[in-house]
């Protein structure tokens, strides 16, 4: 792939490269289905809050039960605020994984998405955590390279996950010199 050769540093050597195996992976649901699912969750919790409010206002409900119902209703209402605000954000941030290309060099891990024109890098001695998630008959590999919430990259639908995980652990994991 020419894009990867253009961003290699002088003397940098590719140890492994690959793309997602879309034939064996579960695809991302379409945007409209993800939004419909989100709407149904918001609607369900709204109905639950309304129902609990009706139950709490019955004349035979009082004391401890009414306090517990009030707390549950407040928690649901507070949770609905960010859920509704998120629902009205109509940006589709999920990039198509078919356009991604992964490369592990002797200096860094590179994730390149040609559709969104994005590049992500993980440098040597910066990987603190690796996890795998089943995705159809292949696996997604999430590599955490910092301490923040957004400091991770995911390599989607890898058929040779164990080999890639071993290379990343050998080349990029945080290690101490103490034994």
ChimeraX attribute file (.defattr): number of C-alpha atoms within 10 A of each C-alpha:
attribute: neighborCount
match mode: 1-to-1
recipient: residues
	/A:1	7
	/A:2	6
	/A:3	11
	/A:4	16
	/A:5	10
	/A:6	8
	/A:7	11
	/A:8	15
	/A:9	10
	/A:10	6
	/A:11	8
	/A:12	13
	/A:13	13
	/A:14	16
	/A:15	13
	/A:16	14
	/A:17	16
	/A:18	16
	/A:19	19
	/A:20	21
	/A:21	18
	/A:22	16
	/A:23	11
	/A:24	15
	/A:25	19
	/A:26	14
	/A:27	14
	/A:28	12
	/A:29	9
	/A:30	9
	/A:31	14
	/A:32	10
	/A:33	11
	/A:34	13
	/A:35	17
	/A:36	12
	/A:37	12
	/A:38	16
	/A:39	15
	/A:40	12
	/A:41	14
	/A:42	18
	/A:43	14
	/A:44	12
	/A:45	16
	/A:46	16
	/A:47	12
	/A:48	15
	/A:49	21
	/A:50	14
	/A:51	12
	/A:52	16
	/A:53	16
	/A:54	10
	/A:55	14
	/A:56	19
	/A:57	12
	/A:58	10
	/A:59	7
	/A:60	9
	/A:61	13
	/A:62	12
	/A:63	8
	/A:64	9
	/A:65	11
	/A:66	18
	/A:67	13
	/A:68	12
	/A:69	19
	/A:70	16
	/A:71	12
	/A:72	16
	/A:73	21
	/A:74	13
	/A:75	12
	/A:76	15
	/A:77	16
	/A:78	11
	/A:79	13
	/A:80	18
	/A:81	12
	/A:82	10
	/A:83	15
	/A:84	14
	/A:85	9
	/A:86	11
	/A:87	15
	/A:88	10
	/A:89	9
	/A:90	9
	/A:91	8
	/A:92	11
	/A:93	8
	/A:94	9
	/A:95	14
	/A:96	13
	/A:97	19
	/A:98	16
	/A:99	14
	/A:100	21
	/A:101	21
	/A:102	20
	/A:103	19
	/A:104	22
	/A:105	21
	/A:106	17
	/A:107	20
	/A:108	22
	/A:109	24
	/A:110	22
	/A:111	23
	/A:112	20
	/A:113	19
	/A:114	16
	/A:115	12
	/A:116	13
	/A:117	9
	/A:118	11
	/A:119	14
	/A:120	14
	/A:121	16
	/A:122	22
	/A:123	17
	/A:124	18
	/A:125	18
	/A:126	17
	/A:127	22
	/A:128	16
	/A:129	15
	/A:130	17
	/A:131	12
	/A:132	18
	/A:133	12
	/A:134	14
	/A:135	16
	/A:136	14
	/A:137	13
	/A:138	22
	/A:139	23
	/A:140	20
	/A:141	22
	/A:142	17
	/A:143	24
	/A:144	21
	/A:145	23
	/A:146	14
	/A:147	11
	/A:148	8
	/A:149	7
	/A:150	9
	/A:151	12
	/A:152	19
	/A:153	18
	/A:154	15
	/A:155	22
	/A:156	26
	/A:157	27
	/A:158	24
	/A:159	19
	/A:160	12
	/A:161	17
	/A:162	13
	/A:163	12
	/A:164	20
	/A:165	17
	/A:166	11
	/A:167	17
	/A:168	21
	/A:169	18
	/A:170	13
	/A:171	20
	/A:172	22
	/A:173	20
	/A:174	14
	/A:175	12
	/A:176	7
	/A:177	4
	/A:178	4
	/A:179	3
